[in-house]
Amino acid sequence: MSIIERREITIPEAKKILESIGELDPLQRRVLDYTLKFSKLPAEEAGKLVEELVESGLERSIAVQIANCLPGSIEELRTFLGRQRIISKETMENLMRIIEKYRSKATSQ
């Protein structure tokens, strides 16, 4: 296996990749088990959410973290953005609207 591209991916995207591999080594198997437990969205939906968040001005790495956790409130969302960034209430509400669109598509565990 060789590296084709380096970029942050969501847990559901990692799950999809691992499921497409025929035989997994022990580490890959453990990672797949993790993804099965913690995936909240289908891979395609998680990718769309990340893209929408990036278009809204977030860095991809932060957008991936948000897509993995699907925060349910502005207070939870603020934990991903850090104290160093001051973000307007309107922007936070817009980000929450985007997240809420995808929360309804979240898979139940």
C-alpha positions in Angstrom: 0.0 0.0 0.0 1.3 3.4 -0.9 0.4 7.0 0.1 -1.6 8.7 -2.6 -2.7 11.8 -0.7 -2.4 13.2 2.8 -5.4 15.0 4.3 -7.6 14.8 7.3 -10.6 12.5 6.9 -13.6 11.8 9.1 -14.2 8.7 11.1 -16.9 7.5 8.6 -14.6 8.1 5.7 -11.9 6.0 7.4 -14.5 3.3 8.0 -15.4 3.2 4.3 -11.8 2.9 3.3 -11.1 0.1 5.8 -14.2 -1.8 4.7 -13.0 -1.7 1.1 -9.7 -3.4 2.0 -9.8 -7.1 1.7 -7.8 -8.5 4.5 -6.9 -6.2 7.4 -3.8 -6.5 9.6 -4.4 -6.3 13.4 -3.9 -2.6 13.7 -6.3 -1.9 10.8 -8.8 -4.3 12.4 -8.7 -2.3 15.7 -9.1 1.0 13.8 -12.1 -0.5 11.9 -13.6 -1.6 15.2 -13.2 2.0 16.5 -14.8 3.5 13.4 -17.8 1.1 13.7 -18.4 2.3 17.3 -17.9 6.0 16.7 -19.2 6.8 13.2 -22.1 9.1 13.4 -22.8 9.8 9.7 -22.5 7.9 6.5 -19.1 8.7 4.8 -20.7 10.7 2.0 -22.7 12.9 4.4 -19.7 13.5 6.6 -17.7 14.6 3.6 -20.4 17.0 2.6 -20.6 18.4 6.1 -16.8 19.0 6.1 -17.0 20.8 2.8 -19.9 23.0 3.9 -18.0 23.9 7.1 -14.8 24.7 5.1 -16.9 26.9 2.7 -18.1 28.7 5.8 -14.5 29.7 6.7 -13.3 26.9 9.0 -10.0 25.1 8.6 -10.4 21.6 7.3 -8.9 20.0 10.4 -11.4 21.7 12.6 -14.3 20.9 10.2 -13.3 17.2 10.4 -13.3 17.3 14.2 -16.8 18.9 14.2 -18.1 16.3 11.7 -16.8 13.5 13.8 -18.5 14.7 17.0 -21.6 16.6 15.7 -21.8 19.1 18.6 -25.4 19.8 19.7 -25.0 23.4 21.0 -23.0 26.5 20.5 -21.1 25.9 23.8 -20.0 22.4 22.5 -19.1 23.9 19.1 -17.0 26.6 20.8 -14.7 23.8 22.3 -13.6 22.9 18.8 -12.8 26.5 17.8 -10.6 27.4 20.8 -10.4 30.5 22.9 -7.9 32.2 20.5 -10.6 32.8 17.9 -13.4 35.3 18.4 -16.4 34.4 16.3 -19.6 36.3 16.0 -22.9 35.0 17.4 -24.3 35.0 13.8 -21.4 32.9 12.5 -21.8 30.4 15.3 -25.5 30.1 14.7 -24.9 29.6 11.0 -22.4 26.8 11.8 -25.0 25.2 14.1 -27.6 25.4 11.3 -25.2 23.5 9.0 -24.5 20.9 11.7 -28.1 20.4 12.5 -28.9 19.6 8.9 -26.6 16.6 9.2 -27.5 15.6 12.8 -30.9 14.4 11.5 -29.0 12.0 9.2 -26.8 10.6 12.0 -26.8 6.9 12.4 -28.1 5.5 15.6 -25.7 3.3 17.5 
